[in-house]
């Protein structure tokens, strides 16, 4: 295990057993996480106030593919040399399933630490006692330079979604062609703008052979003030790998969709470098 991953374990309070991809047990979440999260952690981080390394994956479109993007971006960042913590801020806790069957060496050259921060019984803000900004403080304490955090979020306005947005340096807005995408894009844009973020826009399950998908790409570019959406192409191997908990980057290494996630990771890292350069 690399030294920066050991530091991530220490920062997030994970017990010191040999590396494995982790889903925290319910008693650990309640005793160690939920009682530390509080309303004070919902104050947005000032735009430009972070170092660009912590990314929230958001969408107010149900089924847009936020968790799939979060899982595969985490792996792509790992392949780019970043130790990565993937934090599930959705009470459904679907993120861990994308890692459940991956081989111990499949996320190389570094590891992805997976933390389930929600609750399967749907516990929300009402069940969280007041306390310090746990998520933001833990992310701020993560080892600099080599580490990154990817935060998966729910598809609806909630305490958990705003908690992730408040803690994140950067935002990826995920949309998928289909019914209701226009309204979802507008609502997502308003939510992200409220937190002072100019997001990376991902058009998930994009099919260049469909005229409607191509038209939607141009519509989104106009709606997001000239920001060209990054297409993540449709490929049936994506849901198959996700359902089996296997790494898409291993299952279809030479596919267009894997290249898309590599491009997304490069874009995240490029934005981080710009933030650091401005701060320097």
Secondary structure, 3 states (H helix, E strand, C coil): CCHHHHHHHHHCCCCCCCCCCCCCCHHHHHHHHHCCCCHHHHCCCCCCCCCCCEEEEECCCCCCCHHHHHHHHHHHHHHCCCEEEEEECCCCCCHHHHHCCCCCCCCCCCCEEEEECCCCCCCCHHHCCCCCCHHHHHHHHCCCCCEEEEEECCCCCCHHHHHHHHHCCEEEEEEECCCCHHHHHHHHHHHHHHCCCCCEEEEEEECCCCHHHHHHHHHHHHHCCCCCCEEEECCCHHHHHHHHCCCHHHHCCCCHHHHHHHHHHHHHHHHHHHHHHHHC
